[in-house]
């Protein structure tokens, strides 16, 4: 008996642009805030 090969690849899904934007904003805004605060505090070391 020949059985078809089993694919381990996940099925393709589509994601709306709005959901991608929200996801990036959810991660990016706190990341940018943290980097900016680190930069500001590092500048104090050189005064």
Residue frames as qw, qx, qy, qz and C-alpha x, y, z in Angstrom:
[[0.000, 0.888, 0.461, 0.000, 0.00, 0.00, 0.00],
 [0.411, 0.250, 0.001, 0.877, 1.33, 3.36, -1.01],
 [0.200, -0.829, -0.448, 0.267, 0.45, 6.19, 1.31],
 [0.304, 0.846, 0.019, 0.437, 1.01, 9.84, 0.43],
 [0.514, 0.115, -0.433, 0.732, 3.95, 11.47, 2.19],
 [0.347, -0.808, -0.438, 0.186, 3.12, 13.32, 5.39],
 [0.312, 0.648, -0.048, 0.694, 3.98, 17.00, 5.22],
 [0.504, -0.458, -0.474, 0.558, 5.34, 18.60, 8.38],
 [0.149, 0.182, 0.084, 0.968, 4.96, 22.12, 6.99],
 [0.139, 0.466, 0.572, -0.661, 2.37, 24.35, 8.62],
 [0.343, 0.669, 0.609, 0.254, -0.53, 25.40, 6.45],
 [0.246, 0.241, 0.098, 0.934, -0.27, 28.84, 4.91],
 [0.112, -0.752, -0.576, 0.301, -2.12, 31.55, 6.73],
 [0.245, 0.599, 0.172, 0.742, -2.78, 35.15, 5.84],
 [0.347, -0.539, -0.438, 0.630, -2.42, 38.04, 8.25],
 [0.182, 0.912, 0.312, 0.194, -3.98, 41.44, 7.75],
 [0.435, 0.495, -0.178, 0.730, -1.73, 44.46, 7.58],
 [0.380, -0.720, 0.072, -0.576, -3.46, 46.00, 10.59],
 [0.905, -0.425, -0.028, -0.011, -2.69, 43.00, 12.77],
 [0.790, 0.177, -0.120, 0.575, 0.96, 43.09, 11.73],
 [0.112, 0.655, -0.110, 0.739, 1.14, 46.82, 12.50],
 [0.632, -0.665, 0.040, -0.396, -0.42, 46.33, 15.94],
 [0.947, -0.216, -0.078, 0.223, 1.97, 43.49, 16.72],
 [0.611, 0.339, -0.124, 0.704, 5.02, 45.55, 15.70],
 [0.152, -0.707, 0.073, -0.687, 3.74, 48.57, 17.64],
 [0.812, -0.552, -0.074, -0.175, 3.16, 46.40, 20.71],
 [0.877, -0.171, -0.012, 0.448, 6.82, 45.37, 20.64],
 [0.533, 0.452, 0.056, 0.713, 8.44, 48.37, 18.98],
 [0.178, -0.842, -0.044, -0.507, 7.12, 51.22, 21.11],
 [0.722, -0.684, 0.107, 0.016, 8.40, 49.84, 24.45],
 [0.849, 0.032, 0.121, 0.513, 11.64, 48.80, 22.74],
 [0.349, 0.639, 0.063, 0.682, 12.25, 52.32, 21.40],
 [0.415, -0.845, 0.015, -0.338, 11.38, 53.82, 24.77],
 [0.861, -0.457, 0.103, 0.199, 13.84, 51.51, 26.53],
 [0.728, 0.246, 0.111, 0.631, 16.63, 52.20, 24.05],
 [0.104, 0.781, 0.046, 0.614, 16.08, 55.96, 24.32],
 [0.596, -0.780, 0.059, -0.178, 16.12, 55.84, 28.13],
 [0.887, -0.211, 0.115, 0.395, 19.33, 53.78, 28.07],
 [0.538, 0.493, 0.103, 0.676, 20.92, 56.28, 25.70],
 [0.179, -0.856, -0.016, -0.485, 19.89, 59.24, 27.87],
 [0.752, -0.649, 0.114, 0.008, 21.26, 57.60, 31.02],
 [0.848, 0.041, 0.119, 0.514, 24.49, 56.67, 29.23],
 [0.312, 0.732, 0.030, 0.605, 25.01, 60.30, 28.25],
 [0.484, -0.846, 0.062, -0.215, 25.05, 61.19, 31.96],
 [0.891, -0.283, 0.097, 0.342, 28.17, 59.04, 32.35],
 [0.635, 0.295, 0.155, 0.697, 30.10, 61.34, 30.02],
 [0.065, -0.919, -0.128, -0.366, 29.22, 64.66, 31.70]]
